[in-house]
Structure formats: C-alpha cells, structure tokens
Amino acid sequence: MVLPTRVTESSHALTLTADVLVIGGGPAGCWAALSARAAGASVVLVEKGYVGTSGATAPANTTLFYTVPGDTFQNDAMLDDRMGTAQGFAVRSHVRRVYDETTVQIELMTRWGYPWPRNEEGKAFCGNLRGPDYMVFLRNRLLAEGVRVLDHSPALELLGAGGVVAGAAGIRRRTGETWAVRAGAVVIATGGTAFRSGTVGTHNLTGDGYLFAAEAGAGFSGMEFSGQYALAPLEGGLTKGIIYFSGSFSDGAGQPVPRNEVAAALAAGRQVYAVLDKAGPYLQDGYRLGQPNIFVYFQRLGGNPFTDRYPVKLMYEGTVRAAGGLAVNDVCATGVPGLYAVGDATTREILTGTAMSGGGPAVAWCIASGTWAGRDAAAFAAGLGDKAPTRVFAGLGQAGLRPRVAKPSVDAATVTAAVQAEIVPPAKSFRRSAQALAHTAGVLDGLWAAVRDGLALDSAYPTPDAHARAVIRAREAAALVATGRWITAAAQARTETRGLHRRSDFPARDPSQHHHILTGGLDTLWVRTAPAHEEAVAA
C-alpha cells in the first residue's frame, strides 16, 4: 500500500480536522492534549496502542520530582542532586522551571480527583505515581475534556503545507483503513526508542516520531548520549535501578564486584549476581509497596532477592531513558513551523546533562514539556485563523512508505534484526570505538539505502489487519535504521568519554568538547556543534 501524497476529502477512510493533533498517548502526549484543550483548541490524539496501557509508564510505578513552595532546603537539595549527576549541559534554572511547572500540574491533578496515596498522618504523598492507574486517570481526563482519541491508530507520516506541518496520516491497526487529521499544529509524543531490546514497556517505541520530524526537516541533539543500559534479572525484562542501591554484587565464583564496575563487567561478558542484602525491613517494605511489579518476578520463581543472590544482565534502554532526542526550544517547538515535540521524544540534555534521567525527572519532564507544547501549539493554530483547513496538504513520508523500486529487496524483519545487532548489544554500544562505529555506520548506511529503495508494500496480504501490520512494521524498520544512523553519526563526532557516551579510544573527558552535537538528515546526514548554554558552561 502507498498512501496518497496529496490529501483530499476522499483520500482516506477517515478524515478529521483539529486545531492540534497529538501523536502518541503516553503521559507527555496526554498532558499536551489536555494543555491544548485548556487553551481552547480542538484536539485529536492518535496512539499506536491503547491510551492508558501503551508505553513505558503504564506497566511500572515511578517517582515524581517537583518543588514544594516555600521549602528552600528541599528544593535546593533536589536541584543540587540533579546537577551533581548531570556531568555537564544541565541548566539549573531550567531544571527548576520543569519542577515548578510540575508542582502546578500536580495541584491540577488533585483538583481533578487523582487518588494520591496518603501517609500515616493522612497527608497526600505526591512523590510516587502508580503507572497503571495514572495512565487510566489521564485517559479518562482526556475523554472528559472532549479530546478525540483514536486508539490502535498509528501515524505513518506528517502532512505538510507550504513548509508548515499541517497534520498527519496513518492507519487503523484493526481494519487497515487509513486516516488523516488536518491540524493547525502537531505535537510529536512518540517517546524514545530502545530498539526493541525487550525492556518492559518499550516494544512500541520504535523512533517513529523521530523519522516523521526528520522528514519535515527537524534535527536532533545529544544522540550520542544514548548508551543507557540498566540492570534486570537474567530472565526478566523490568529495569528498575532503585533497588540496586541496596544491593551487593559478586561474580560466578562468589568474588565481590564493586557496584560501579557491574555494568562494565557485564558488558565484557562476565556473569554477575546481585542480592539486595543492604535493605533493612523498613526499606524492604517500601520497595514492595512502592514498586510491587519488581517482586512479581521473584514471587513466580520462589526466590527472596533480599537473601538469595540472583543473576542479572544489562538491558538496553536507549533514548527512552537517555538524554538525546529532537532539538526543541523553551516551549518545545522543533524549529519546523507547526511542529512540537515532548517527553522522551526530545533532547533532555539541559535537564539531565549527559546522564540518564531517572524516573522522577523524566516524569516531571513529560508533564512540563507536554503542558508547554500543548499551550503553544494551540496558540500557533489559532494564529492561522480560518486558513488552516483550506491549505493544500501533502504527505511527507518516504522510506518504508513510498518505494523507489518495484520489487523490495529486503523485508522489515530482516532490517530490524540487523539494526538491533548493531545498536543493542553492550559489546557495541556500552563502550564505543572509532573502528566499531565506522563498521556500524557502514552497515546502517547500506540498510538505509535498501529501505529507501523498497520496504513499501504491495497488496499481497490476505486480510486488512495483516496488511496494516505489514505497513506499520515497514515504517518502524525505517525509523529504527534512521535513528541508528543519527546515533552513530553523533557518536563518531564526539571523541571523548562523557556521561552515557563512552569511548574506549578516548577514555577521558575533553573540556574543549563541552558543546552540543546536532545531527539530522535522511539520505545525507549532517552533523554540527552548538555551544552549551551559558549557565551550563559557568557551572
């Protein structure tokens, strides 16, 4: 199937018009939709899966960071902690702005009736969100506010009109029918990508929004800071770092492994075991109550992680929890007129520096970025007046959607496996080198050429839903290849070790490289540097 390039009333089975279209129904997308709605905009939200269960937040509990009005000691301590782990680029005033905005929206959630847990004194505790009921709460709020939600309806491409992003087109997963939404502004909320490493909650996060935005002309920042791996039980997929602060580690012979050497040991192929023996009874209860999903795995195995050591592994979390992503300004606009990006789809360098975000800052960023982008997208759409729906729209998608040759030479599954082999293994991405990066770049360039020539589909699929799945897989494969190329190009350009970018051939930090690395492009990649924020340099 090839989507029609020009969008008219008869181009798709479903054509909608809205002031703001949000692509992605995780927390950042929900907050963007709610913010745009509060600003008076009509809003459509489309989601690959089901809003409320899709994405990395739904299957897990998480901490939440915010400022407490008048509590200077706590607020300063929280900012000091973030700046200490950021390893460069984080901007203290920006971190404060994110946490302050989160405080405002927490109050709004309270007024909406969110059931915060309460302590022994009956006081609400807002520092932890239960992922499943948080997402259901946001879904119900979307519907109550009049947001039109299209579940199981992945976007396949953006629509453009005279250099301005003007909507998107996609497909209904269950019926194979195509849809288009003509919008005054579009918010990308498709998350980062872990390249389908198996980390719980990340399977649908394949970098689709990155590809859409790049096809419209947007660029990226900090993609080299993507070497994020986390610990998980050997046979599990849930990566929760907080419990390992209470852990001791040893190798197969029982010899201790220092905590700060565990990741490197696993990346080098050694087996490492963990036991959470530093957690006292109070902390054990806290872990079980605050993160109950972690202990389902141990309950099923019949083990006790507080007394029995168990094997662990590294799982790739990529840009879902690392710092890189779409470059945006202070209202989360991408630089392409009419296009915004929020949450894990964006760079988080000035919030987290070159380190992983951790749950608390990441959740706060989803709330704050969604709020800012939704509000500004509504204003952008309003500024178009009655011109928005009358514009001539054209589809911007190419790779995996519109072939250059009649007979495709590779299929989506083969391409996806080849990209994963270059990006996911710790031996490739935990510690990089010029030689290994050059090899990866060559492989990915070849895959991109193949994808551009032909991953588009014919009509040989037996049912509409099978057809839809094949179209979606083709675009996902194209997005994974493109994202792998941006990561690799940025990693080649940074010849030092800093944060989540580790080079075996340049093991030290180079003060002269305290700058951002920007990248983008499709057939021809571009890379350039940009100065760090003055406040980050001064720090």
C-alpha positions as CSV (number, residue, x, y, z in Angstrom):
1,M,0.0,0.0,0.0
2,V,1.1,3.5,-0.7
3,L,-0.7,6.4,1.0
4,P,-1.8,9.1,-1.4
5,T,0.7,12.0,-1.4
6,R,-2.0,14.7,-1.7
7,V,-4.7,14.7,1.0
8,T,-8.2,15.4,-0.1
9,E,-11.6,14.6,1.4
10,S,-11.7,11.3,-0.4
11,S,-8.1,10.2,0.2
12,H,-8.7,8.3,3.4
13,A,-11.5,6.4,5.1
14,L,-11.5,8.8,7.9
15,T,-10.6,12.5,7.6
16,L,-10.7,14.8,10.7
17,T,-9.9,18.4,11.3
18,A,-8.5,19.7,14.6
19,D,-6.6,22.7,15.9
20,V,-4.0,20.4,17.5
21,L,-3.0,16.8,16.7
22,V,-1.0,14.9,19.2
23,I,0.8,11.8,18.0
24,G,1.4,9.4,21.0
25,G,-0.7,8.7,24.1
26,G,1.9,8.3,26.8
27,P,2.0,10.8,29.7
28,A,3.6,13.6,27.7
29,G,1.1,13.3,24.9
30,C,-1.8,13.2,27.3
31,W,-0.5,16.4,29.0
32,A,0.0,18.1,25.7
33,A,-3.6,17.3,24.6
34,L,-5.0,18.5,27.9
35,S,-3.0,21.7,27.8
36,A,-4.1,22.4,24.3
37,R,-7.7,21.7,25.2
38,A,-7.4,24.0,28.2
39,A,-6.2,26.7,25.8
40,G,-9.4,26.4,23.8
41,A,-8.2,24.2,21.0
42,S,-10.0,21.3,19.4
43,V,-7.7,18.2,19.9
44,V,-7.3,14.8,18.3
45,L,-4.8,12.3,19.9
46,V,-3.7,9.2,17.9
47,E,-1.9,6.3,19.5
48,K,-0.3,3.1,18.2
49,G,-1.7,1.1,21.0
50,Y,-4.4,1.9,23.6
51,V,-4.1,5.1,25.5
52,G,-3.8,4.0,29.1
53,T,-1.8,0.9,28.6
54,S,0.7,1.8,26.0
55,G,4.3,2.9,26.6
56,A,6.9,2.7,29.3
57,T,4.9,4.4,32.2
58,A,1.8,2.1,32.1
59,P,3.5,-1.1,33.3
60,A,5.6,0.5,36.1
61,N,5.4,2.7,39.1
62,T,7.7,5.7,39.2
63,T,8.9,8.5,41.3
64,L,8.0,12.1,40.6
65,F,10.1,15.2,41.3
66,Y,8.6,18.7,42.0
67,T,9.3,21.7,44.0
68,V,7.5,22.4,47.3
69,P,6.5,26.1,47.6
70,G,8.5,27.8,50.4
71,D,10.7,24.8,51.1
72,T,14.0,26.2,50.0
73,F,16.1,23.5,51.7
74,Q,14.3,20.6,49.9
75,N,14.1,22.4,46.6
76,D,17.8,23.4,46.6
77,A,18.8,19.9,47.7
78,M,16.8,18.3,44.8
79,L,18.4,20.7,42.3
80,D,21.9,20.1,43.7
81,D,21.4,16.3,43.4
82,R,20.4,16.7,39.7
83,M,23.3,19.0,38.9
84,G,25.8,16.6,40.6
85,T,24.8,13.7,38.4
86,A,24.3,15.6,35.1
87,Q,28.0,15.6,34.1
88,G,27.7,18.8,32.1
89,F,25.0,20.6,30.0
90,A,22.2,20.7,32.6
91,V,20.9,24.2,33.3
92,R,19.9,24.8,36.9
93,S,17.2,27.4,36.1
94,H,15.7,25.0,33.5
95,V,15.6,22.2,36.0
96,R,13.8,24.5,38.4
97,R,11.4,25.6,35.8
98,V,10.5,22.0,35.0
99,Y,9.9,21.1,38.6
100,D,7.9,24.3,39.3
101,E,5.6,23.5,36.3
102,T,5.1,20.0,37.7
103,T,4.1,21.4,41.0
104,V,1.4,23.5,39.3
105,Q,0.1,20.5,37.4
106,I,0.1,18.2,40.5
107,E,-2.3,20.7,42.1
108,L,-4.5,20.4,39.0
109,M,-4.4,16.6,39.3
110,T,-5.5,16.9,42.9
111,R,-8.4,19.1,41.9
112,W,-9.3,16.6,39.2
113,G,-9.5,14.0,41.9
114,Y,-6.4,11.9,41.4
115,P,-6.2,9.5,44.4
116,W,-2.7,10.3,45.8
117,P,-1.5,7.7,48.3
118,R,-1.5,9.0,51.9
119,N,0.9,8.5,54.8
120,E,0.2,7.5,58.4
121,E,-1.0,11.1,59.1
122,G,-3.4,11.1,56.2
123,K,-1.3,13.6,54.2
124,A,-1.1,13.1,50.5
125,F,2.2,11.8,49.1
126,C,2.8,13.1,45.6
127,G,6.3,11.7,45.1
128,N,5.3,8.4,43.5
129,L,2.9,7.6,40.7
130,R,1.3,4.2,40.1
131,G,1.8,3.8,36.4
132,P,-1.3,1.8,35.6
133,D,-3.8,4.0,37.4
134,Y,-2.0,7.2,36.4
135,M,-2.4,6.4,32.8
136,V,-6.1,5.4,33.1
137,F,-6.7,8.6,35.0
138,L,-5.2,10.6,32.2
139,R,-7.2,8.7,29.6
140,N,-10.4,9.4,31.5
141,R,-9.5,13.1,31.8
142,L,-8.9,13.3,28.0
143,L,-12.3,12.0,27.3
144,A,-13.9,14.2,29.9
145,E,-12.3,17.3,28.3
146,G,-13.5,16.4,24.9
147,V,-10.3,15.2,23.3
148,R,-11.0,12.9,20.3
149,V,-8.9,9.7,20.9
150,L,-8.0,7.2,18.2
151,D,-6.7,4.1,19.7
152,H,-4.8,1.4,17.7
153,S,-4.2,4.1,15.0
154,P,-0.5,4.6,14.4
155,A,0.6,7.6,12.4
156,L,2.6,6.8,9.3
157,E,3.7,10.3,8.2
158,L,3.3,14.0,8.7
159,L,1.4,16.2,6.3
160,G,2.9,19.4,5.1
161,A,1.5,22.6,3.5
162,G,4.0,25.2,2.2
163,G,6.8,24.3,4.6
164,V,4.5,24.1,7.6
165,V,3.5,20.9,9.3
166,A,-0.3,20.6,8.9
167,G,-1.4,17.2,10.2
168,A,-0.6,13.6,9.8
169,A,-1.9,10.4,8.2
170,G,-2.0,6.8,9.4
171,I,-3.8,3.6,9.5
172,R,-6.3,1.8,11.8
173,R,-4.5,-1.3,13.1
174,R,-7.6,-3.5,13.2
175,T,-9.3,-2.6,10.0
176,G,-6.5,-1.5,7.7
177,E,-8.4,1.7,6.9
178,T,-6.4,4.9,6.5
179,W,-7.0,8.1,8.4
180,A,-5.8,11.7,8.1
181,V,-6.1,14.6,10.5
182,R,-5.6,18.1,9.2
183,A,-4.4,20.2,12.0
184,G,-3.1,23.7,12.7
185,A,-0.2,22.2,14.8
186,V,1.2,18.8,15.6
187,V,2.8,17.5,18.7
188,I,5.2,14.6,18.5
189,A,4.8,12.5,21.7
190,T,6.1,9.1,20.4
191,G,8.8,8.6,23.1
192,G,12.3,7.5,22.5
193,T,13.4,4.0,21.4
194,A,15.2,1.1,23.0
195,F,15.4,-0.7,19.6
196,R,13.0,-3.4,20.8
197,S,15.6,-4.7,23.3
198,G,12.9,-6.4,25.4
199,T,12.8,-3.8,28.2
200,V,9.3,-3.8,29.6
201,G,7.1,-1.1,28.1
202,T,9.3,-0.2,25.2
203,H,8.2,-2.5,22.4
204,N,6.1,0.0,20.6
205,L,8.7,2.7,20.9
206,T,10.5,2.5,17.6
207,G,11.5,6.1,16.9
208,D,8.6,6.7,14.6
209,G,8.2,10.4,15.6
210,Y,12.0,10.9,15.0
211,L,11.5,9.8,11.4
212,F,8.4,11.9,10.9
213,A,10.1,15.0,12.3
214,A,13.3,14.5,10.3
215,E,11.2,14.1,7.1
216,A,9.8,17.5,7.9
217,G,13.2,19.0,8.4
218,A,13.7,18.8,12.2
219,G,17.1,18.0,13.8
220,F,18.4,16.2,16.9
221,S,20.7,17.0,19.8
222,G,22.7,14.7,22.1
223,M,22.0,11.5,20.2
224,E,25.5,10.2,21.2
225,F,24.3,10.2,24.9
226,S,22.3,7.1,24.2
227,G,24.4,4.3,25.7
228,Q,21.9,3.7,28.5
229,Y,21.8,0.2,29.9
230,A,20.0,-0.9,33.1
231,L,20.1,-4.0,35.3
232,A,17.4,-6.6,35.2
233,P,17.1,-10.2,36.4
234,L,18.7,-12.5,33.9
235,E,15.3,-13.9,32.7
236,G,13.3,-10.7,33.2
237,G,12.7,-7.5,31.3
238,L,11.8,-5.0,34.0
239,T,14.6,-2.5,34.6
240,K,14.3,-0.7,37.9
241,G,17.5,0.8,39.2
242,I,16.4,1.9,42.6
243,I,16.6,-1.5,44.3
244,Y,20.2,-2.0,43.3
245,F,21.2,0.9,45.6
246,S,20.6,-1.7,48.3
247,G,22.5,-4.5,46.5
248,S,25.8,-6.4,46.8
249,F,27.3,-7.9,43.7
250,S,29.5,-10.9,43.0
251,D,30.8,-13.0,40.1
252,G,30.3,-16.7,39.4
253,A,33.0,-17.6,41.9
254,G,31.4,-15.5,44.6
255,Q,34.1,-12.8,44.4
256,P,32.7,-9.3,45.1
257,V,32.2,-6.9,42.2
258,P,32.1,-3.2,43.1
259,R,28.8,-1.6,42.2
260,N,30.4,0.9,39.9
261,E,32.1,-1.9,38.0
262,V,29.0,-4.1,37.5
263,A,27.9,-2.6,34.1
264,A,31.4,-2.8,32.7
265,A,31.8,-6.4,33.9
266,L,28.5,-7.4,32.3
267,A,29.4,-5.6,29.1
268,A,32.6,-7.5,29.0
269,G,30.7,-10.8,29.1
270,R,31.2,-11.7,32.8
271,Q,28.2,-13.1,34.7
272,V,27.3,-11.0,37.8
273,Y,24.9,-11.8,40.6
274,A,23.0,-9.5,42.9
275,V,21.5,-9.7,46.3
276,L,19.6,-6.9,48.0
277,D,21.1,-7.5,51.3
278,K,21.6,-3.9,52.3
279,A,17.9,-3.2,52.6
280,G,16.6,-3.4,56.1
281,P,13.0,-4.3,57.0
282,Y,11.7,-0.8,56.6
283,L,13.2,-0.4,53.1
284,Q,12.1,-3.9,52.1
285,D,8.5,-2.9,52.9
286,G,9.0,0.3,51.0
287,Y,10.2,-1.4,47.9
288,R,7.4,-3.9,48.0
289,L,4.8,-1.2,48.4
290,G,6.3,1.4,46.1
291,Q,7.5,-0.9,43.3
292,P,5.3,-4.1,43.6
293,N,5.8,-5.1,39.9
294,I,9.5,-5.8,40.6
295,F,8.7,-8.6,43.0
296,V,6.2,-10.4,40.8
297,Y,9.2,-11.9,39.0
298,F,10.8,-13.2,42.3
299,Q,7.5,-14.5,43.6
300,R,7.0,-16.6,40.5
301,L,10.5,-18.0,40.8
302,G,10.1,-18.7,44.5
303,G,13.2,-16.7,45.5
304,N,13.9,-14.0,48.0
305,P,16.0,-11.2,46.5
306,F,16.9,-9.8,49.9
307,T,18.7,-13.1,50.9
308,D,19.3,-15.1,47.8
309,R,21.7,-13.9,45.1
310,Y,20.3,-14.0,41.5
311,P,22.0,-13.4,38.1
312,V,21.5,-10.1,36.4
313,K,22.0,-8.7,32.9
314,L,22.2,-5.4,31.1
315,M,19.2,-4.3,29.1
316,Y,19.4,-1.5,26.6
317,E,17.1,1.4,27.3
318,G,18.4,3.7,24.5
319,T,16.8,7.1,24.2
320,V,13.8,6.1,26.3
321,R,15.9,7.0,29.3
322,A,19.0,8.6,27.9
323,A,19.4,12.3,27.1
324,G,19.3,12.6,23.3
325,G,16.3,13.4,21.1
326,L,14.6,16.0,18.9
327,A,16.0,19.5,19.5
328,V,13.4,21.9,20.9
329,N,13.2,25.4,22.3
330,D,11.8,26.5,25.6
331,V,8.2,25.9,24.5
332,C,9.1,22.6,22.9
333,A,8.9,23.8,19.3
334,T,11.2,22.0,16.9
335,G,12.1,24.8,14.6
336,V,9.8,23.4,11.8
337,P,6.7,25.7,11.8
338,G,3.7,23.9,13.3
339,L,5.7,21.0,14.8
340,Y,6.3,20.4,18.5
341,A,7.9,17.5,20.4
342,V,7.5,16.5,24.1
343,G,8.7,14.0,26.7
344,D,11.2,11.3,25.7
345,A,11.0,12.2,22.1
346,T,13.0,15.4,22.8
347,T,16.6,16.0,24.0
348,R,16.8,16.3,27.8
349,E,20.4,17.5,27.9
350,I,19.6,20.8,29.8
351,L,17.5,18.8,32.3
352,T,19.6,15.7,32.8
353,G,23.0,16.6,31.3
354,T,24.7,13.7,29.8
355,A,23.3,11.1,32.3
356,M,20.2,9.1,32.3
357,S,17.1,10.9,33.5
358,G,15.8,8.6,36.2
359,G,12.1,8.3,36.9
360,G,11.5,11.5,38.9
361,P,13.0,14.0,36.4
362,A,11.6,12.1,33.4
363,V,8.0,12.1,34.7
364,A,8.3,15.8,35.6
365,W,9.6,16.5,32.1
366,C,6.6,14.7,30.5
367,I,4.3,16.9,32.5
368,A,6.1,20.2,31.9
369,S,7.0,19.7,28.3
370,G,3.5,18.5,27.4
371,T,2.0,21.5,29.2
372,W,4.2,24.0,27.4
373,A,3.9,22.4,23.9
374,G,0.2,22.0,24.1
375,R,-0.3,25.6,25.1
376,D,1.9,27.0,22.4
377,A,0.6,24.6,19.7
378,A,-2.9,25.9,20.5
379,A,-1.7,29.5,20.1
380,F,0.1,28.6,16.8
381,A,-3.1,27.0,15.4
382,A,-5.2,30.0,16.5
383,G,-2.8,32.3,14.7
384,L,-3.6,30.5,11.4
385,G,-7.2,31.6,11.6
386,D,-9.5,30.1,9.1
387,K,-6.7,29.3,6.7
388,A,-5.7,26.0,8.3
389,P,-8.3,23.7,6.9
390,T,-8.2,25.1,3.4
391,R,-4.5,24.5,2.8
392,V,-3.2,22.0,0.2
393,F,-1.8,19.1,2.1
394,A,0.9,16.6,1.0
395,G,2.3,13.5,2.7
396,L,6.0,13.9,3.8
397,G,6.8,10.2,4.4
398,Q,9.2,8.3,2.2
399,A,11.3,5.3,3.5
400,G,9.1,2.3,4.1
401,L,6.1,4.0,2.7
402,R,6.8,5.1,-0.9
403,P,9.2,2.8,-2.8
404,R,11.8,3.8,-5.3
405,V,11.9,0.3,-6.9
406,A,9.1,-2.0,-7.9
407,K,10.3,-5.1,-6.1
408,P,11.6,-4.7,-2.5
409,S,14.9,-6.5,-1.8
410,V,14.6,-6.8,2.0
411,D,11.8,-7.2,4.4
412,A,11.1,-5.3,7.7
413,A,12.0,-8.2,10.0
414,T,15.4,-8.6,8.4
415,V,16.2,-4.9,8.6
416,T,15.0,-4.6,12.2
417,A,17.2,-7.6,13.3
418,A,20.2,-6.1,11.5
419,V,19.8,-2.7,13.2
420,Q,19.4,-4.3,16.6
421,A,22.6,-6.3,16.1
422,E,24.5,-3.0,15.7
423,I,22.9,-0.9,18.4
424,V,21.6,-3.1,21.3
425,P,24.5,-5.4,22.4
426,P,26.6,-4.0,25.2
427,A,29.7,-5.0,23.3
428,K,28.7,-2.5,20.6
429,S,27.2,0.5,22.5
430,F,28.3,0.4,26.1
431,R,31.8,1.4,25.1
432,R,32.4,2.6,21.6
433,S,35.5,3.0,19.4
434,A,36.2,4.6,16.1
435,Q,36.7,1.3,14.4
436,A,33.4,-0.2,15.7
437,L,31.5,3.0,14.9
438,A,32.8,3.0,11.3
439,H,31.7,-0.6,10.9
440,T,28.2,0.2,12.3
441,A,27.9,3.3,10.1
442,G,28.6,1.3,7.0
443,V,26.1,-1.4,7.9
444,L,23.4,1.2,8.7
445,D,24.0,3.2,5.5
446,G,23.5,0.0,3.5
447,L,20.3,-0.8,5.3
448,W,19.0,2.7,4.8
449,A,19.7,2.5,1.0
450,A,17.8,-0.8,0.9
451,V,14.9,0.7,3.0
452,R,14.7,3.7,0.8
453,D,14.6,1.6,-2.4
454,G,11.9,-0.8,-1.2
455,L,10.2,-1.7,2.0
456,A,6.9,-0.4,0.7
457,L,4.2,-3.0,0.2
458,D,2.0,-4.4,-2.4
459,S,-1.5,-5.8,-1.9
460,A,-0.5,-9.4,-1.4
461,Y,-1.7,-9.6,2.3
462,P,-4.7,-11.8,2.9
463,T,-6.7,-9.6,5.4
464,P,-6.8,-5.8,6.1
465,D,-5.4,-6.2,9.6
466,A,-2.4,-8.2,8.2
467,H,-1.9,-5.6,5.6
468,A,-2.0,-2.9,8.3
469,R,0.6,-4.7,10.4
470,A,2.9,-5.0,7.5
471,V,2.7,-1.3,6.7
472,I,3.4,-0.4,10.3
473,R,6.4,-2.8,10.5
474,A,7.9,-1.2,7.4
475,R,7.7,2.3,8.8
476,E,9.0,1.1,12.2
477,A,12.0,-0.6,10.5
478,A,12.8,2.6,8.6
479,A,12.6,4.6,11.8
480,L,15.0,2.2,13.6
481,V,17.5,2.4,10.8
482,A,17.3,6.2,10.7
483,T,17.7,6.5,14.4
484,G,20.6,4.2,14.5
485,R,22.4,6.4,11.9
486,W,21.8,9.6,13.8
487,I,23.1,8.0,17.0
488,T,26.2,6.6,15.2
489,A,27.0,9.9,13.4
490,A,26.8,11.8,16.7
491,A,28.9,9.2,18.5
492,Q,31.6,9.4,15.8
493,A,31.7,13.2,16.2
494,R,32.3,13.2,20.0
495,T,35.9,12.0,20.5
496,E,35.8,11.9,24.3
497,T,34.1,10.0,27.1
498,R,31.3,11.9,28.7
499,G,28.2,10.6,30.6
500,L,26.4,8.0,28.6
501,H,28.8,8.3,25.7
502,R,31.9,6.1,26.4
503,R,34.8,5.7,24.1
504,S,37.5,3.1,24.6
505,D,39.8,5.0,22.3
506,F,39.1,8.4,24.1
507,P,38.6,7.3,27.7
508,A,38.8,10.9,29.2
509,R,36.6,13.9,29.2
510,D,37.8,16.7,26.9
511,P,36.9,20.2,28.2
512,S,37.2,21.5,24.7
513,Q,34.2,19.4,23.7
514,H,31.7,20.9,26.1
515,H,29.3,21.6,23.3
516,H,26.2,20.0,21.9
517,I,26.3,17.8,18.8
518,L,23.4,18.3,16.5
519,T,22.6,15.9,13.7
520,G,19.8,15.1,11.2
521,G,19.2,14.4,7.6
522,L,18.0,11.3,5.8
523,D,19.8,10.2,2.7
524,T,22.7,12.5,3.5
525,L,23.4,13.0,7.2
526,W,24.6,16.3,8.7
527,V,26.5,16.9,12.0
528,R,27.5,20.2,13.6
529,T,28.2,21.6,17.0
530,A,26.4,24.2,19.1
531,P,27.7,26.0,22.2
532,A,26.4,24.8,25.6
533,H,24.1,27.1,27.5
534,E,26.0,29.9,29.2
535,E,24.7,28.7,32.6
536,A,25.9,25.2,32.0
537,V,29.3,26.4,30.9
538,A,29.6,28.6,34.1
539,A,28.7,25.6,36.3
